[in-house]
Amino acid sequence: MITRWNKAPADLHLSNEYVDVWRTRLDLSSNDVNSYLATLSEDERARANRFKARGKRKEFIITRGLLRKTLGQTLDIDPSSFEFDYAEHDKPFLSVAALGVPISFNVSHSHKQALVALTLDRAIGIDIEKVRLEVSFKKLAVRFFSKHESQALGKLDKDTLPKAFFACWTRKEAFVKALGDGISFGLSEFSVSVDPDETNVSLLTHWDPGESSNWSIVNINADEDYIGALAIDGGKFKLRCWG
């Protein structure tokens, strides 16, 4: 699945046949940040102010503001007019009673890039990471990944390894986020393919091999030096990317 980024139409609407993904830079101007800040609830503004690091505060405002903006646009409502509920691990969600539709969304950010994914009535997870070289790739793979994944990564040369490692990492994180179990769900309990260029990402759920047939994992091509992945349940879908 190839990621093509376009400008979102004004009349865009959500559907369980689609997953809509927006991207944004996190090094936005003060005017853009203030525009997002204006959409946040009083509770969200208080939460933003609790971040001691200025960069973290800015990340929260932009990602939460973009989430509100995309929800407002696709549902044709004021982006500041609704409140989020929170599940375990402080994960925000919107109840069907709040807006009348079964909305699923997920957010991820890394360094200067962020992604927001939306759909209806399906579980989704998204993850993005900046490819970094100062990482003990093989040691981390042995510690956190499945045996199959760590062995596959162990065979790669130093030029191929970084992108393969982060492709594996983002695919696993996206799947865990879609499951809704947080990082407490063992990353070694399932395996994904590690080839960053693979179009159809393979998934093996060790606790129940049949579970993997319910899920799809696809690459999200963001800016250069970033790798992203999306996990979704429920069979075939179409991906639309905006930004």
N, C-alpha and C positions, 0 to 999 in steps of 0.2 A: 504494500500500500504506500503510494507516494504522497508526501505532504506538499500541498500547494496552498500558499497563504494568499488570501484575497481580502478585500474590504467587505465587511459584513453589510448586507442590505438592510435598509431601515425596517422592512417588514418581515424580518427573519423570525420564525417560530420554531419551538422545540418539537421533537418527535422521537419516539422510541426507535424509529428507523435510522436515526442519525445520532452521531456524537459530534457536538460542536466544541471546538477548541479555540480559545483565544490566547494570544501571546502578547506580552508587553516587556519593554525594557524597565529596569528598576532604577536607572540613573536619569529619571525624568526631572524636568524643571520644577521649581517651587510652585509655579502656577498650576501645573498639572497635578502635583501632589495635593495642593490645597483644594483642587476641584474634586478629587477623590475623597478627601477628608470631609468635605461638606455632605457627602452621602452617608457617612457612618452614623450609627446610633450613639447615644450618650455613653453607653456601656463600652462600645468599641473604641471611642475616643479615649476613655479612661484607660482601657487596656493598652492602647498605643502609647500613652504617656508613661506607662510603667516600664517600657523598654528603656534601659539606661543608655544603650548604644544608639546613636542617631540613625545609623544605617538600618538597624533592625526595626526601629520605629517606622522609617520610611517604607521598608519592605512590607510591613503589615498594612499600612495605610493603602499602598498601591494595590496589593493583591486582594485585600478585602473590598476596596473600592471598585476594582475591576470586576470582581464577582458580583457585587451589587449592580454595577452598570449593565453587565450582560444579562442578569436576571430581569432587570427592569426593561431592557430593550426587547427581549424575547417574549416577555409576558405582558408587555405594554402597560407597565405600572411605574410609579415613582420609585426609583431605586432606594430611597431612604424611608419607604413606607412600611417596611416589614422588619420583624425581629427573628433572629436565628435562635434555635434551640441547640443544646450541646449534648453530645453523647459521650461515651467513654473516650479517654485520651483527648478530651477537649475538642472533639471533631464537630464542627457546625453542621446542622441540617435544618431543613424546612419541612414541617409536618404537612400532610395533605390538607389538613384543616386550615392551615395558615393561608394557602394560596389556591387551594382547590385542585391542584394537579400534583402527581407523584414525581417531584423533581429530584434528580440525582446530580451531584456535582462534586468536584474534587479540585484541589489547588496544589501547585508545587512551585517552588522557586529555588534558584541556585545562582549565587553571585549576582549578575546583572540581568537575569532573564527569569520570567515567570510564565506559567501556563495555567489556564482555567478551563476545565472540561465540564460540559453540561449535557444531560440527556433526560429522558423521561422513563420512569418505571424500570430501570435497569441499574445494576450495581456497576460503578466505574471507579477506577483509580488511575491517577496520572503522576508521573515523576519526571523530573529533569535534573541533570547534573552537568556541571562544567567538567570537561575532561582535564584532569590534572595529572602531572607527571610525578609529583613528589609523594607517591603513595606506595606502600608495600603491598603490591597487588596480590602476589601469590600467597603471602602470609595471611592476608585478610580473606582470601578465597578459601583457604584451608580452614580457617577459623569459623567463617560464617556461612559459606555456600555449601551446597551438596557435594558429595564425593564426585559425582559425574561432572559437575561444573568446574570444580577445582582441578580435576584431571585435564579437562579440555583447555582451561586457561594455562595450565602448567606446560603445555606443549607449544605455546605461542612464543614468538621472538619478542624482543623488547620494543620493536616498532609497532607491532600489531596488538600487543597486550593492553595498553591503556584504553583504547576504544572498546575492545572486547570486554574488559572488566566493567566499564561503566554501562555498556549495553546490558550486560548481565544484571548489574546492580539496579538499574532503572526498571527493567522488566520485572524483577522480583519485588521491588518496592511498590510498583504500580499494582501488582497482583495482591500483595498484602493489604494495601490501602482499599482496594475494591472489596476484599473479603471483610474489611472492617474490624480486623483483629489487632491492628496496631503492630508495632515492632515486636511485641511479646510473642507473636506467632513465629515459630522458628523458621528462619530462612533456609535451613537445610532440609525442611520437610517437603520441598518440591524442587523441581529442576526446570530450567529454561535453557534454550540454546544461547550460545555466547557470541555467535557471528554477528557483528554489528550491521552487516549489509544484508542479512537474511530478511526476506520479505515476509514470509510466514513463520513467525516465531513459534517454536515447539514448546509445549508445556507438559510436564509429567507431575501429577500429584501423587506422592508416595503413599499417603494414607488411603487413597481410593483412586486407582488409575482411571476409573470412569468419570471422575469429577472434572478432569481436564477438558472433556468434550463440551462442557457447558461454557467454556471461556475462550476468548480471543485476546491475544496480546499483539500489538502492532507498534512499529517505530513511529516516533514523532520527530521529524527533522526540524530542529530549531536553528538558531544562528550557528555559525561556524564555531567549533570547539565545544559545542553542547550536544548532549545526547538525551533523548526523551523517549518515553514509552507510555502506552495506554493499555489498560486491561479492562475488559467489559464482559459481562455475562449475557446469555440470552440469544446466542446465534448471530446470524449475519447482520451487518450494519454498514452504513456509509459514513465516512469521516469528512467533516467540513472544518476547515481551518481558517481563522480570521486574524488579521493583524498585520 
